Amino acid sequence: MLTALAIDGYRSIRRLRLDLAPVTVITGPNGSGKSSLYRALRLLAAAGRDGSVAALAREGASRRRCGRGRRR
């Protein structure tokens, strides 16, 4: 079980260290980084399952398909 998570420079998260309990609830207003935290956890799980190169390649492909927010 993960007991802590550290993220540095991923999507909208500049730097974060989060201690995790068996159940951790993340709340916050829109645009506060909740989805970025979720995606970081998914990327970590995929890296453990499939290897980091494959997981990072899929993450990059996903960002290209979905875009990086609204274009102006």
Secondary structure as UniProt FT lines:
FT   STRAND          4..10
FT   TURN            11..12
FT   STRAND          13..19
FT   TURN            30..31
FT   HELIX           34..50
FT   HELIX           52..66
//
